[in-house]
């Protein structure tokens, strides 16, 4: 079993095609931050809430935390 297969399984994605598509697109773009965000959330709504931009919107600067 490959972890990629697990992350695309309907139990993990709740059979949500939009999160699967976003995960594939993040890999195609080779954007590691976006890839982390989409793989660490269960659906697109959670991605919107938990994204780095959302954090900055609430006054938390993610880039300063990563140093």
Beta strands, then each sheet from edge to edge (+ up, - down):
end
